[in-house]
Amino acid sequence: MTSQTEKTRIIQEFVPGKQVTIAHIIAKPNRDICERIGVDNKGAVGIMTITPGEGSIIAADAASKSSAIKVEFVDRFTGGLVFSGEVSAVESALINAMRALTDILGFASSQITRS
C-alpha cells in the first residue's frame, strides 16, 4: 500500500491597488541577522513592502534623497525594499518614503512599526 503525501500549495496574489503593507525599522539588529540578509550592521535596517512592486523604486529614491542611508535591496517585482544606516537616518528615510507614496501618489499606508 502506497501512501500519498499531501502537498500544501500557496497561491499568492496581490489585489489591484496602491498600498504599503509593511514599513518597519529594526533598531540595532543582531549581527547574525545582518549577515544572513547581507546588510552591514550600521545601527538600523528599514524594511518596506509595497504594491505594486514598482512603488519600491519610488520609495527607494525618496528614502535615499532624504537621509544618509544605503539602499541594500530593491525588488520591483515583489515590492521589497531594504535599507540601512544610523537609526535616526533610517527612521527619517522611512517617513519620507512613506510620505512620497501616500501624499504624492495616493498610496494607502500602514503604520510604521519598530523593534
N, C-alpha and C positions, 0 to 999 in steps of 0.2 A: 504494500500500500504506500503510495507516494503522498507526501503532504504538500499542500500548496502554501507558499509563503505570501502573505498579503503585503502588498506594497502601498504605502501611503503616497498619494500624488497630491502635490500642492500646486494650485493654479494661482498665479499672482497677476493681478490686473490693476491698472490704475483707472480711476474714474476721471473722465474728462473734466478739467478744471485747473485752476492755478492755486496751489497751496504749498505751504511749508509744513511738513509733517513732524520734523524733528529739528530743534535748534537747541543744542546743548553745549555747555562748557565743562570740560574735565579739568579742574584746577589741580595742579601738582600731581600729574598722572604717575603711576608706578612705572619705573624704568622698564620692567618686563613688558608691560602693555605697549609702551612706546616702541620697543624693539620689535614686537610682534606685528605692529601696524606700520612699521617703517618710518617712524617720526623721531626726530631728535628731541630729547626732553628739554623743552625751553620754558617750562613753567605751566603751560596750559595747552589744551587741544580743543578746538572748536569743531563741532560736527553739525552738519545740516543735511536734511533730505528734502528735496524739492520736486514737485510735479507741476508741469512737465519737466523732464530732465534738463532741457536746455536752460532752464532758470538757474541751474547751478553755475553756469558760465557767468551770468549777470551778477549773481551773488558773490562769486569769487572776485570779480572785477571791483565791485563795491567794497568788499571787505579789504582787499589789498590796497585800495586807494585811501582808506580811512585810517589805517594804522600800520605799524611795523610788524606785520605777520608774514609767515611763509605759507603759501598755498602748497599743501602736501599732496592733495589728490582732488581731481575734479572728474566726474563721470557724467557726461551729457546724456547717456543712455539711461542710467538709473537715478540720476539726480543727486548723487552723493557728492558731498563737499567736506573736506577735512583741511584745517589749517592750524598752525601752531605759532606760539610766541609767548611773551610775558602775559600773565593773567589779565592785566588791565588792557593790553593791546588786543587780546583775543575777545574779551568782552565788548570792547568798542567796535571791533570788526564785525562781530555777530549782530550787534544792534544796528549798525549801519547797513549791513547786508539785508537784514530784515526790513529796515525802512525802505530801501530801494525796491524790494519786491512788493511790499504792501502799499506804500504811499504812491509810488510812481506807476507800478504795474498792476495794482489791484489784486494781489495775491491774498488769499486767506492765510492767516498766520497761526502759529502755535505759540504757546508760552515758551519763553527762553528759560531753560532749566539749567541747573548747575550741580555738580557733585565734586 
